[in-house]
């Protein structure tokens, strides 16, 4: 069961040596792609062979949930590496660059497969430390250096908060396994409630920084704007999804017994996050900052899963988590694809202001089409992937509101729908610039490797939108596996 992790880690460690021996950036990128493909084979083999789940020392587990998220993280790493072939073509230290991407992905995979607080934290830190260095990869870029410093400070603070909360939780129950914590919490005496409440707040704050929910979101726009755009794609489509996996594992497995302490708080944070993210995104003139605030809003949508998955109905818990997993999958390609388009256009000397996209349909018609598809999918326009995943995600609160005492959850669905309508304004504005407004008419020569990376995301968004059943079915199997002790 450790093969996907071992393969990814081995290829990561060897990447600098491959660069030093071969003295070729493209060969190093090829090495990274081979490593990702090999790791994907072992994760995909779980579904193809129908293997039973496996465990390692009670710390890691390979089941439908972990295997699916491994594939999501590996897919993000794959298109980021492919896009990076041209994006970092003239940079130094590309061996370390690809190694860090693979190490960050390894950390995400550890989080996906962890069943223990210790391995969960180790995986988060492996990804975080790799990401700090990747954000600062362009050493002479002042924006990148500033973004990396902010990211490092905020990341360190969030890790400290989460670790403090985890230590309090361990002190209350004496175990670190998620399923054992859930059983022990049901037996904890009332005198421990203040400690558990503080633990909930600290863990929510610590992981809230990782996924950029309000009010722990202010680092995201600056970091997303200052980082190399390919790394921004990985942060938005990969590491943020890792943060949600961590939230799911801690709150939906370990803290169900004390859901009364955090269920309403999670719902309020979800509505605040999606609303604030969209309202500020409307005002942005930089496309990277606009996509960053849009990503914050999308985090608010996914946060809906936490309150509805603990209402006490097992079938609704499975359905709610299934919707969250489905939207995470589609968002990994929608948001990642949008940032890869921005990276591609920056390579051919197009600016990062929204106004720079005027007349893009005549200069780079395929890139304009891809960007329009990503944006409309993010807004939830049918028949694209974002519509299918939002439909499933937002129907969860509607069903939950029909259970006595949970009528307030209907507002989660209403807020999600209204915010999706609001987001269409700023997404459609970019499409208008690309297809209606006039701009320069000189043709842009798009690098082949970056076109391939965009094509991967484009096809995923279109195909999942047209035929969502297979992905929805796998997401349902993952949700069921997630709750099995």
C-alpha positions in Angstrom: 0.0 0.0 0.0 3.0 2.3 0.4 4.1 2.0 -3.2 2.5 5.3 -4.4 4.3 7.2 -1.6 7.6 5.4 -1.9 7.8 5.9 -5.7 7.0 9.6 -5.5 9.5 10.1 -2.7 12.3 8.2 -4.5 11.8 10.2 -7.7 11.7 13.4 -5.7 15.0 12.7 -4.0 16.7 11.6 -7.2 15.5 14.7 -9.3 18.5 17.0 -8.4 20.9 14.2 -9.2 19.2 13.7 -12.6 19.6 17.4 -13.3 23.3 17.4 -12.2 24.2 14.3 -14.3 22.1 15.0 -17.4 22.4 18.8 -17.3 19.0 19.1 -19.0 15.9 20.8 -17.6 13.7 18.8 -20.0 15.2 15.5 -18.9 14.6 16.4 -15.3 11.0 17.4 -16.1 10.6 14.0 -17.9 12.0 12.2 -14.9 9.4 14.0 -12.7 6.6 13.0 -15.1 7.7 9.4 -15.1 7.7 9.4 -11.3 4.2 10.9 -11.2 2.9 8.4 -13.8 4.4 5.4 -11.9 2.9 6.6 -8.6 -0.4 7.1 -10.4 -0.3 3.6 -11.7 -0.1 2.1 -8.2 -2.9 4.4 -6.9 -5.1 3.6 -9.9 -4.4 -0.1 -9.6 -6.4 0.0 -6.3 -9.5 0.6 -8.4 -8.6 -1.5 -11.4 -7.7 -4.6 -9.4 -10.5 -4.2 -6.8 -7.9 -4.6 -4.1 -9.0 -4.6 -0.5 -7.9 -1.8 1.7 -4.5 -2.0 3.4 -3.1 -0.5 6.5 0.5 0.3 7.7 1.2 0.3 11.4 -2.2 1.8 12.2 -0.9 5.1 10.8 -1.7 5.0 7.1 -4.5 3.4 5.1 -5.0 2.8 1.4 -8.7 2.7 0.6 -11.1 4.2 -2.0 -10.9 7.6 -0.2 -7.1 7.8 0.0 -6.5 6.3 -3.4 -8.9 8.8 -5.1 -7.3 11.8 -3.4 -3.8 10.5 -4.3 -5.0 10.5 -7.9 -6.3 14.0 -7.6 -3.0 15.3 -6.1 -0.9 13.4 -8.7 -3.0 14.8 -11.5 -2.4 18.3 -10.2 1.3 17.6 -10.0 1.3 16.2 -13.5 -0.1 19.2 -15.3 1.9 21.6 -13.1 5.2 19.8 -14.1 4.2 19.7 -17.8 3.4 23.4 -17.7 6.7 24.1 -15.9 8.8 22.7 -18.7 8.6 26.0 -20.5 7.7 28.2 -17.6 11.0 27.6 -15.7 13.0 26.9 -18.9 15.5 29.7 -18.2 15.7 29.4 -14.4 18.4 27.9 -12.3 17.9 25.0 -9.8 15.2 23.3 -11.8 16.3 19.9 -10.3 15.3 21.2 -6.8 12.2 22.8 -8.3 10.8 19.5 -9.6 12.0 17.7 -6.5 10.0 20.1 -4.3 6.9 19.6 -6.4 7.1 15.9 -6.0 7.9 16.2 -2.2 4.9 18.5 -1.8 2.7 16.0 -3.6 4.1 13.2 -1.4 3.0 15.2 1.7 -0.5 15.6 0.3 -0.7 11.8 -0.3 0.4 11.1 3.2 -2.4 13.3 4.5 -4.9 11.5 2.2 -3.9 8.1 3.6 -3.3 9.1 7.2 -5.6 7.7 10.0 -3.6 9.2 12.8 -3.0 12.8 13.9 0.8 12.3 13.9 1.0 11.2 10.2 -1.5 13.9 9.3 0.6 16.6 10.8 3.8 15.2 9.2 2.2 15.2 5.8 0.9 18.7 6.2 4.3 20.0 7.2 6.1 18.2 4.3 3.8 19.9 1.9 4.0 23.2 3.6 7.8 23.4 3.8 8.2 22.4 0.2 5.6 25.0 -0.8 7.4 27.8 1.1 10.5 27.2 -1.0 8.6 26.9 -4.3 6.8 30.2 -3.7 10.3 31.8 -3.3 11.8 29.9 -6.3 12.5 33.1 -8.3 15.0 34.6 -5.9 15.3 38.0 -7.6 11.6 38.5 -7.8 10.7 40.9 -5.0 7.0 40.0 -5.1 7.9 36.3 -4.8 10.2 36.9 -1.9 7.6 39.0 -0.1 5.0 36.3 -0.8 7.2 33.6 0.5 8.0 35.4 3.8 4.2 36.0 4.4 3.4 32.4 3.5 6.2 31.1 5.8 5.1 33.3 8.8 1.4 32.5 8.4 2.1 28.9 7.7 4.2 28.6 10.8 1.5 30.3 12.9 -1.2 28.0 11.5 0.9 24.9 12.2 1.5 26.1 15.8 -2.2 26.6 16.4 -3.1 23.3 14.9 -0.4 21.5 16.9 -1.6 23.1 20.1 -5.1 22.1 19.4 -4.0 18.5 18.6 -2.0 18.3 21.8 -5.1 19.4 23.8 -7.2 16.8 22.0 -4.6 14.1 22.8 -4.5 15.2 26.4 -8.3 14.8 26.7 -8.6 11.4 25.1 -5.0 9.8 25.2 -5.1 8.5 21.7 -4.2 9.9 18.2 -6.0 7.5 15.9 -9.0 9.3 14.3 -11.5 6.5 14.8 -10.3 5.9 18.4 -10.6 9.6 19.2 -14.2 9.5 18.0 -15.1 6.6 20.3 -13.2 8.1 23.3 -14.8 11.6 22.9 -18.2 10.1 23.4 -17.1 8.9 26.9 -15.3 12.1 28.0 -16.7 13.8 31.1 -18.3 17.2 31.1 -15.3 18.7 33.0 -13.2 18.4 29.8 -15.6 20.4 27.7 -13.6 23.7 28.0 -10.5 21.9 26.9 -12.2 20.3 24.0 -13.8 23.6 22.9 -10.4 25.3 22.9 -9.0 22.4 20.9 -11.8 22.8 18.3 -11.2 26.5 17.9 -7.4 26.1 17.6 -7.6 23.2 15.1 -10.3 25.1 13.1 -8.0 28.2 13.0 -4.9 26.2 12.2 -6.4 24.3 9.3 -8.5 27.3 8.4 -5.3 29.1 7.4 -4.4 26.1 5.2 -7.6 26.3 3.2 -8.0 30.1 3.4 -11.4 30.4 5.0 -12.5 33.7 6.6 -11.1 35.2 8.8 -7.8 33.2 8.1 -7.7 34.1 4.4 -5.7 37.3 4.0 -2.4 35.6 3.1 -3.9 33.9 0.0 -4.2 36.8 -2.5 -0.6 38.1 -1.8 0.9 34.6 -2.0 -1.0 33.6 -5.1 0.0 36.8 -6.8 3.6 36.7 -5.9 4.3 33.0 -6.4 5.3 31.6 -9.8 2.0 31.0 -11.5 2.5 27.3 -12.0 3.1 27.1 -8.2 0.0 29.2 -7.6 -1.9 26.5 -9.5 -0.5 23.8 -7.3 -1.4 25.8 -4.1 -5.0 26.4 -5.2 -5.6 23.0 -6.8 -3.5 20.8 -4.6 -2.4 22.0 -1.1 -5.7 23.7 -0.4 -7.5 20.4 -1.1 -5.1 18.7 1.2 -6.3 21.1 3.9 -9.9 20.0 3.4 -8.9 16.4 3.6 -7.4 17.2 7.0 -10.5 19.0 8.1 -12.7 16.1 7.0 -10.6 13.6 8.9 -10.4 15.6 12.1 -14.0 16.9 12.3 -16.0 14.2 10.6 -14.2 11.2 12.1 -12.8 12.4 15.5 -15.1 15.2 16.6 -18.6 14.0 15.7 -19.4 13.4 19.4 -18.9 17.1 20.2 -20.5 18.4 16.9 -22.8 20.7 19.0 -19.7 22.8 19.8 -18.7 23.4 16.2 -21.5 22.6 13.7 -23.1 26.0 13.6 -19.6 27.7 13.7 -18.6 25.8 10.5 -21.8 26.8 8.8 -21.3 30.5 9.6 -17.7 30.3 8.4 -18.8 28.7 5.2 -21.3 31.5 4.4 -18.9 34.2 5.5 -16.1 32.8 3.4 -18.1 32.4 0.1 -19.7 35.8 0.5 -16.5 37.8 1.3 -14.5 36.0 -1.3 -16.9 36.8 -4.1 -17.5 40.4 -2.9 -13.8 41.3 -2.9 -13.2 39.3 -6.2 -15.6 41.7 -8.0 -13.3 44.6 -7.2 -10.0 43.1 -8.4 -8.1 44.3 -11.4 -5.3 41.7 -11.3 -6.5 38.3 -12.7 -4.3 36.4 -10.2 -5.8 38.2 -7.2 -9.3 37.8 -8.7 -8.7 34.0 -9.0 -7.3 34.0 -5.5 -10.4 35.6 -4.0 -12.5 33.3 -6.1 -10.6 30.4 -4.6 -11.5 31.7 -1.2 -15.1 31.7 -2.2 -14.8 28.1 -3.5 -13.4 27.1 -0.1 -16.6 28.4 1.5 -18.7 26.2 -0.8 -16.7 23.1 0.2 -17.0 24.1 3.9 -20.7 23.3 3.6 -19.7 19.6 4.0 -18.7 19.9 7.6 -22.1 20.8 9.2 -24.3 18.6 6.9 -22.1 15.5 7.3 -22.7 15.3 11.1 -26.5 15.7 11.3 -26.8 12.1 12.5 -28.1 10.4 9.3 -25.5 8.1 7.8 -26.9 8.2 4.3 -26.9 12.0 4.4 -23.3 12.0 5.8 -22.2 9.9 2.8 -24.1 12.1 0.4 -22.7 15.3 1.8 -19.2 14.1 1.8 -19.7 12.7 -1.7 -20.7 16.2 -2.9 -17.6 17.7 -1.2 -15.3 15.2 -2.8 -16.9 15.7 -6.2 -16.5 19.5 -6.1 -12.9 19.1 -4.9 -12.1 17.0 -7.9 -13.8 19.4 -10.4 -12.2 22.4 -8.7 -8.7 20.9 -9.0 -9.1 21.1 -12.7 -11.1 24.3 -13.0 -9.0 26.5 -10.8 -5.7 24.8 -11.7 -6.6 25.1 -15.4 -7.4 28.8 -15.1 -4.0 29.5 -13.4 -2.1 27.4 -16.0 -3.8 29.6 -18.7 -2.5 32.7 -16.9 1.0 31.1 -16.6 0.9 30.3 -20.3 0.0 33.8 -21.3 2.6 35.3 -19.0 5.3 33.3 -20.8 4.3 35.0 -24.1 4.6 38.4 -22.4 0.9 39.0 -21.7 0.3 41.0 -18.5 -1.5 39.8 -15.4 -4.1 42.6 -15.3 -7.6 41.7 -16.4 -7.5 44.5 -18.9 -4.6 42.8 -20.7 -7.0 40.1 -21.8 -8.9 42.4 -24.1 -9.1 40.8 -27.6 -7.5 37.6 -26.5 -9.8 35.5 -28.7 -8.1 36.8 -31.8 -4.5 36.6 -30.4 -4.8 33.1 -28.9 -8.2 31.6 -29.6 -7.6 28.3 -27.9 -6.3 29.8 -24.7 -9.3 32.2 -24.7 -11.7 29.3 -25.2 -10.0 27.3 -22.4 -10.1 30.3 -20.0 -13.8 30.9 -20.8 -14.6 27.2 -20.1 -12.8 27.3 -16.8 -14.5 30.5 -15.7 -18.0 29.4 -16.6 -17.4 26.1 -14.9 -16.3 27.9 -11.8 -19.5 29.9 -11.9 -21.5 26.7 -12.2 -22.8 27.1 -15.8 -24.1 23.8 -17.4 -23.1 21.5 -18.9 -19.6 22.0 -17.4 -18.1 20.1 -14.4 -18.7 23.0 -12.0 -22.4 22.8 -12.5 -22.6 19.1 -11.8 -20.5 19.3 -8.6 -22.3 22.4 -7.3 -25.6 20.7 -7.9 -24.7 17.7 -5.8 -22.9 19.9 -3.2 -25.7 22.4 -2.7 -28.4 19.7 -2.6 -26.9 18.3 0.6 -28.0 21.2 2.8 -31.5 21.1 1.3 -31.8 17.4 2.3 -30.3 18.2 5.8 -32.8 21.0 6.4 -35.6 18.5 6.2 -34.3 16.7 9.3 -35.8 18.2 12.5 -33.6 20.9 14.2 -31.5 21.5 11.0 -33.8 23.9 9.2 -31.1 26.6 9.3 -29.0 24.5 6.9 -31.2 25.6 4.0 -29.4 28.9 4.2 -26.2 27.2 3.3 -27.7 26.2 0.0 -29.3 29.6 -0.6 -26.0 31.4 0.2 -24.2 29.0 -2.2 -26.6 29.6 -5.0 -26.7 33.4 -4.6 -22.9 33.6 -4.4 -22.5 31.5 -7.5 -24.8 34.0 -9.3 -22.6 36.9 -8.0 -19.4 35.2 -9.1 -20.8 35.0 -12.7 -20.4 38.8 -12.9 -16.7 38.9 -12.5 -16.1 35.7 -14.5 -18.3 37.0 -17.4 -16.4 40.3 -17.3 -13.2 38.5 -18.3 -15.0 36.6 -21.1 -16.3 39.9 -22.3 -12.8 41.3 -22.4 -11.6 38.3 -24.4 -14.4 38.1 -26.9 -16.1 41.5 -27.2 -13.6 44.2 -26.4 -10.9 45.2 -28.9 -7.2 44.8 -28.1 -3.9 44.1 -29.9 -4.3 41.7 -32.8 -0.8 40.2 -33.1 -0.9 36.4 -32.7 0.6 34.9 -29.6 2.8 31.8 -30.0 1.8 29.3 -27.3 4.3 26.8 -26.1 3.4 23.2 -26.8 4.0 21.8 -23.3 1.8 24.5 -21.7 -0.9 23.8 -24.3 -0.8 20.2 -23.2 -1.2 21.1 -19.5 -4.2 23.4 -20.4 -5.7 20.7 -22.6 -5.6 18.2 -19.6 -7.7 20.5 -17.5 -9.9 21.6 -20.3 -10.8 18.0 -21.2 -11.4 17.0 -17.6 -13.8 20.0 -17.1 -15.8 19.3 -20.2 -15.9 15.5 -20.0 -16.9 15.5 -16.3 -19.6 18.0 -17.0 -21.0 16.0 -19.9 -20.7 12.6 -18.2 -20.4 13.0 -14.4 -21.7 9.6 -13.4 -18.3 7.7 -13.2 -16.6 10.4 -11.1 -19.7 10.8 -8.9 -19.8 7.0 -8.4 -16.1 6.9 -7.4 -16.7 9.9 -5.1 -19.5 8.0 -3.5 -17.3 4.9 -2.9 -14.7 7.1 -1.4 -17.2 8.7 1.0 -18.4 5.3 2.2 -14.8 4.1 2.7 -14.0 7.3 4.6 -16.5 6.5 7.4 -15.6 2.8 7.8 -13.5 2.2 10.9 
